[in-house]
């Protein structure tokens, strides 16, 4: 079993404590105690939940004062993939490394990695501390901050802003500085709930893999217009 002793990294140092941007009244942070401690169950549970990117000021960004103003970005999770302990496609398969240590944190922490040197991928650790497993967030339905997402992605159509894990991270400005963040605490990046649940959950094989490619560990809100992947996988 891929078990290791780990501690949680600190919040990225270049992000000031977030301003308390006004949120829609019904959106509340997920509580860790409500998270299933099973990777597949968490991948299904996260469908319909909300990713919130909440910034105060970010140092070093280009502006008249060297910072960017507070802003709020939100998107509803519509597609996930599970990566299990002992799964050859999981980054924890060969044990803990400096790169994947956040996968071994208690359920509800961010694991962010750079894929092929071009795109960041946002995952949620999914088991007890010391067990390496996680859920990849593959697609969101944009809810708030869409104009900023368009600017970040240099894209126009809302459907394409967060459809796919690389696009999702680019639209929200997620990178390795977010690795290890506790997603159950309100801060620069967190998971919220507004009480909505999907009517129907579909499943399929995972996308873009060579190892463990046939495992049916991709889950999605059936009929949603913001899903990634081929149409045949979304039926």
GICOR-V126739 format. One record per pair of residues at least 24 apart in sequence whose ideal C-beta (glycine too) atoms are under 8 Angstrom apart, sorted by the first residue. I is the first residue (numbers start at 1). J is the second residue. D is the distance in Angstrom with one decimal. If there is no record, write none. Layout:
i->I j->J d->D
i->I j->J d->D
This chain:
i->1 j->85 d->6.5
i->1 j->86 d->7.7
i->1 j->131 d->7.0
i->2 j->85 d->5.6
i->2 j->86 d->7.4
i->2 j->92 d->4.8
i->2 j->93 d->7.4
i->2 j->95 d->5.8
i->2 j->96 d->7.1
i->2 j->104 d->7.3
i->2 j->131 d->6.4
i->2 j->132 d->4.0
i->2 j->133 d->7.9
i->3 j->104 d->7.8
i->3 j->130 d->4.1
i->3 j->131 d->5.9
i->4 j->95 d->7.2
i->4 j->96 d->4.3
i->4 j->101 d->7.9
i->4 j->104 d->5.2
i->4 j->130 d->5.4
i->4 j->132 d->7.5
i->5 j->130 d->6.3
i->6 j->96 d->7.1
i->6 j->101 d->5.5
i->6 j->102 d->8.0
i->6 j->104 d->4.6
i->6 j->105 d->5.6
i->6 j->129 d->6.4
i->6 j->130 d->6.7
i->8 j->105 d->5.9
i->8 j->109 d->6.5
i->8 j->180 d->5.9
i->8 j->182 d->6.4
i->9 j->102 d->7.2
i->9 j->179 d->6.7
i->9 j->180 d->3.4
i->9 j->181 d->7.9
i->10 j->180 d->7.9
i->11 j->181 d->6.3
i->11 j->187 d->6.1
i->11 j->188 d->6.7
i->12 j->177 d->3.8
i->12 j->178 d->6.6
i->12 j->181 d->7.7
i->12 j->188 d->7.0
i->14 j->58 d->6.7
i->14 j->59 d->4.9
i->14 j->60 d->6.2
i->14 j->177 d->6.7
i->15 j->55 d->6.8
i->15 j->56 d->7.3
i->15 j->58 d->5.7
i->15 j->59 d->7.6
i->15 j->177 d->7.2
i->15 j->188 d->5.0
i->16 j->56 d->4.6
i->16 j->57 d->4.8
i->16 j->58 d->7.3
i->16 j->59 d->6.9
i->16 j->67 d->7.9
i->17 j->56 d->5.8
i->17 j->187 d->7.9
i->18 j->54 d->4.8
i->18 j->55 d->6.0
i->18 j->56 d->4.3
i->18 j->70 d->7.2
i->18 j->186 d->7.6
i->18 j->187 d->6.0
i->18 j->188 d->5.7
i->19 j->55 d->7.7
i->19 j->56 d->4.1
i->19 j->57 d->7.6
i->19 j->70 d->3.9
i->21 j->54 d->5.6
i->21 j->70 d->5.5
i->21 j->71 d->7.1
i->21 j->72 d->4.4
i->22 j->72 d->7.9
i->23 j->52 d->7.6
i->23 j->72 d->7.1
i->23 j->192 d->7.8
i->24 j->144 d->7.7
i->24 j->194 d->6.9
i->26 j->194 d->4.3
i->26 j->195 d->6.0
i->27 j->52 d->7.1
i->27 j->74 d->7.4
i->27 j->192 d->4.4
i->27 j->193 d->7.1
i->27 j->194 d->4.9
i->28 j->192 d->6.1
i->28 j->193 d->5.8
i->28 j->194 d->7.7
i->29 j->184 d->6.0
i->29 j->185 d->6.6
i->29 j->186 d->5.2
i->29 j->190 d->5.5
i->29 j->191 d->6.9
i->29 j->192 d->5.8
i->29 j->193 d->7.8
i->30 j->108 d->7.2
i->30 j->183 d->7.4
i->30 j->184 d->5.4
i->30 j->190 d->7.9
i->30 j->191 d->4.6
i->30 j->192 d->6.6
i->30 j->193 d->5.5
i->31 j->184 d->6.3
i->32 j->106 d->7.2
i->32 j->107 d->6.8
i->32 j->108 d->5.0
i->32 j->184 d->4.5
i->35 j->107 d->4.9
i->35 j->108 d->5.5
i->35 j->184 d->7.5
i->36 j->107 d->8.0
i->37 j->107 d->5.8
i->37 j->126 d->7.8
i->37 j->127 d->6.1
i->37 j->128 d->6.1
i->38 j->126 d->7.5
i->38 j->127 d->7.5
i->39 j->82 d->4.8
i->39 j->83 d->7.0
i->39 j->84 d->5.2
i->39 j->85 d->7.5
i->39 j->126 d->4.2
i->39 j->127 d->6.3
i->39 j->133 d->4.6
i->39 j->134 d->7.1
i->39 j->135 d->6.4
i->40 j->82 d->5.0
i->40 j->84 d->7.4
i->40 j->217 d->6.8
i->42 j->82 d->7.6
i->42 j->107 d->6.7
i->42 j->124 d->7.0
i->42 j->126 d->4.6
i->42 j->135 d->5.4
i->43 j->80 d->4.4
i->43 j->81 d->6.8
i->43 j->82 d->4.1
i->43 j->126 d->7.6
i->43 j->135 d->4.6
i->43 j->217 d->7.1
i->43 j->219 d->5.1
i->44 j->80 d->7.6
i->44 j->201 d->5.8
i->44 j->219 d->5.3
i->46 j->77 d->5.1
i->46 j->80 d->5.5
i->46 j->124 d->6.8
i->46 j->135 d->6.2
i->46 j->137 d->7.4
i->46 j->191 d->7.4
i->47 j->77 d->5.8
i->47 j->78 d->6.7
i->47 j->79 d->7.7
i->47 j->80 d->6.4
i->47 j->198 d->5.1
i->47 j->201 d->6.0
i->47 j->219 d->6.2
i->47 j->220 d->7.1
i->47 j->221 d->5.4
i->48 j->76 d->6.4
i->48 j->77 d->6.7
i->48 j->78 d->7.9
i->48 j->196 d->5.4
i->48 j->197 d->5.2
i->48 j->198 d->4.8
i->48 j->221 d->6.7
i->49 j->76 d->7.3
i->49 j->77 d->5.2
i->49 j->191 d->5.7
i->49 j->192 d->6.7
i->49 j->193 d->5.5
i->50 j->74 d->5.6
i->50 j->75 d->6.9
i->50 j->76 d->5.5
i->50 j->77 d->7.1
i->50 j->143 d->6.9
i->50 j->191 d->6.9
i->50 j->192 d->4.2
i->50 j->193 d->6.8
i->50 j->194 d->6.3
i->51 j->75 d->5.3
i->51 j->77 d->6.3
i->51 j->122 d->7.7
i->51 j->137 d->6.8
i->51 j->140 d->6.0
i->51 j->168 d->7.9
i->51 j->172 d->6.8
i->51 j->189 d->7.5
i->51 j->190 d->8.0
i->51 j->191 d->6.3
i->51 j->192 d->7.8
i->52 j->186 d->7.9
i->52 j->189 d->7.2
i->52 j->190 d->5.2
i->52 j->191 d->7.2
i->52 j->192 d->5.1
i->53 j->145 d->7.4
i->53 j->172 d->4.4
i->53 j->173 d->6.5
i->53 j->174 d->7.5
i->53 j->188 d->7.1
i->53 j->189 d->5.7
i->54 j->186 d->7.1
i->54 j->187 d->7.2
i->54 j->188 d->6.3
i->54 j->189 d->7.6
i->54 j->190 d->7.2
i->55 j->188 d->6.1
i->71 j->145 d->6.2
i->71 j->148 d->6.1
i->72 j->144 d->5.8
i->72 j->145 d->5.8
i->73 j->144 d->6.2
i->73 j->145 d->3.4
i->73 j->148 d->6.1
i->73 j->149 d->6.4
i->73 j->171 d->7.4
i->73 j->172 d->5.5
i->73 j->173 d->7.9
i->74 j->142 d->7.8
i->74 j->143 d->4.4
i->74 j->144 d->3.9
i->74 j->145 d->6.5
i->74 j->192 d->7.6
i->75 j->140 d->3.1
i->75 j->141 d->6.0
i->75 j->142 d->5.0
i->75 j->143 d->5.7
i->75 j->144 d->7.9
i->75 j->162 d->5.3
i->75 j->168 d->7.4
i->75 j->171 d->7.7
i->75 j->172 d->7.4
i->76 j->140 d->6.1
i->76 j->141 d->4.4
i->76 j->143 d->5.9
i->76 j->196 d->7.7
i->77 j->137 d->6.0
i->77 j->139 d->7.7
i->77 j->140 d->6.0
i->78 j->139 d->5.1
i->78 j->140 d->6.4
i->78 j->141 d->5.2
i->78 j->220 d->6.2
i->78 j->221 d->4.6
i->78 j->224 d->4.5
i->78 j->226 d->5.3
i->78 j->227 d->6.1
i->79 j->137 d->7.7
i->79 j->138 d->4.0
i->79 j->139 d->3.8
i->79 j->218 d->7.2
i->79 j->219 d->7.2
i->79 j->220 d->4.3
i->79 j->221 d->7.4
i->79 j->224 d->7.8
i->79 j->226 d->7.9
i->79 j->227 d->5.3
i->79 j->228 d->6.2
i->79 j->229 d->7.8
i->80 j->135 d->5.2
i->80 j->136 d->6.5
i->80 j->137 d->6.1
i->80 j->138 d->6.0
i->80 j->218 d->7.3
i->80 j->219 d->5.2
i->80 j->220 d->7.5
i->81 j->135 d->7.0
i->81 j->136 d->4.4
i->81 j->138 d->5.8
i->81 j->206 d->5.0
i->81 j->207 d->7.4
i->81 j->217 d->5.9
i->81 j->218 d->4.8
i->81 j->219 d->7.5
i->82 j->126 d->7.4
i->82 j->133 d->7.9
i->82 j->135 d->5.7
i->82 j->136 d->8.0
i->82 j->217 d->4.2
i->82 j->218 d->8.0
i->82 j->219 d->7.4
i->83 j->123 d->7.5
i->83 j->133 d->6.2
i->83 j->134 d->5.4
i->83 j->135 d->7.2
i->83 j->136 d->6.5
i->83 j->217 d->7.5
i->84 j->133 d->5.4
i->84 j->217 d->7.4
i->85 j->127 d->6.7
i->85 j->131 d->5.5
i->85 j->132 d->6.1
i->85 j->133 d->4.7
i->87 j->133 d->7.5
i->87 j->212 d->5.6
i->87 j->215 d->7.4
i->88 j->211 d->4.0
i->88 j->212 d->5.1
i->89 j->206 d->7.0
i->89 j->209 d->5.2
i->89 j->211 d->4.7
i->89 j->212 d->3.9
i->89 j->213 d->7.7
i->89 j->215 d->7.6
i->90 j->132 d->6.7
i->90 j->133 d->6.3
i->90 j->134 d->7.3
i->91 j->132 d->7.5
i->91 j->134 d->7.9
i->92 j->132 d->2.4
i->92 j->133 d->6.5
i->92 j->134 d->7.8
i->93 j->132 d->7.8
i->95 j->132 d->7.5
i->96 j->132 d->6.5
i->100 j->132 d->6.8
i->101 j->180 d->7.8
i->102 j->179 d->5.3
i->102 j->180 d->4.6
i->103 j->132 d->4.7
i->103 j->133 d->6.7
i->103 j->134 d->5.0
i->104 j->129 d->6.9
i->104 j->130 d->5.8
i->104 j->131 d->6.7
i->104 j->132 d->4.9
i->105 j->129 d->6.1
i->105 j->180 d->6.8
i->108 j->182 d->6.6
i->108 j->183 d->5.3
i->108 j->184 d->4.4
i->108 j->191 d->7.4
i->109 j->180 d->6.0
i->109 j->181 d->6.7
i->109 j->182 d->5.7
i->109 j->183 d->6.3
i->110 j->178 d->5.4
i->110 j->179 d->6.1
i->110 j->180 d->6.4
i->110 j->181 d->4.5
i->110 j->182 d->8.0
i->110 j->183 d->5.5
i->110 j->189 d->6.3
i->111 j->179 d->6.4
i->111 j->180 d->7.7
i->112 j->169 d->7.4
i->112 j->174 d->6.1
i->112 j->175 d->6.6
i->112 j->176 d->5.6
i->112 j->178 d->5.1
i->112 j->179 d->4.3
i->113 j->176 d->7.6
i->113 j->179 d->7.7
i->114 j->175 d->8.0
i->114 j->176 d->6.7
i->115 j->165 d->7.8
i->115 j->166 d->6.7
i->118 j->166 d->7.2
i->119 j->165 d->7.2
i->119 j->166 d->3.0
i->119 j->169 d->6.7
i->119 j->170 d->7.1
i->120 j->166 d->7.1
i->120 j->169 d->4.1
i->120 j->170 d->7.4
i->120 j->174 d->5.5
i->120 j->175 d->5.1
i->120 j->176 d->7.1
i->121 j->165 d->4.8
i->121 j->166 d->6.9
i->121 j->169 d->6.4
i->122 j->165 d->6.8
i->122 j->168 d->6.5
i->122 j->169 d->5.2
i->122 j->172 d->7.7
i->122 j->174 d->5.1
i->122 j->178 d->7.5
i->124 j->183 d->6.2
i->124 j->191 d->7.4
i->136 j->165 d->5.9
i->137 j->165 d->6.4
i->137 j->168 d->6.1
i->138 j->164 d->6.8
i->138 j->165 d->5.1
i->138 j->168 d->7.3
i->138 j->207 d->7.5
i->138 j->218 d->7.2
i->138 j->220 d->7.8
i->138 j->228 d->5.6
i->138 j->229 d->7.9
i->139 j->163 d->5.1
i->139 j->164 d->6.4
i->139 j->165 d->7.6
i->139 j->168 d->6.5
i->139 j->220 d->7.5
i->139 j->226 d->5.5
i->139 j->227 d->5.5
i->139 j->228 d->4.9
i->140 j->168 d->5.5
i->140 j->171 d->7.9
i->140 j->226 d->6.8
i->141 j->224 d->6.5
i->141 j->225 d->7.8
i->141 j->226 d->4.5
i->142 j->171 d->7.5
i->142 j->226 d->7.6
i->159 j->225 d->6.2
i->159 j->226 d->6.0
i->162 j->226 d->6.8
i->163 j->226 d->5.4
i->163 j->227 d->6.8
i->163 j->228 d->4.9
i->164 j->228 d->4.2
i->165 j->228 d->7.7
i->198 j->222 d->7.6
i->202 j->234 d->6.8
i->202 j->235 d->7.4
i->204 j->229 d->7.5
i->204 j->233 d->4.3
i->204 j->234 d->7.5
i->205 j->233 d->7.2
i->207 j->233 d->7.2
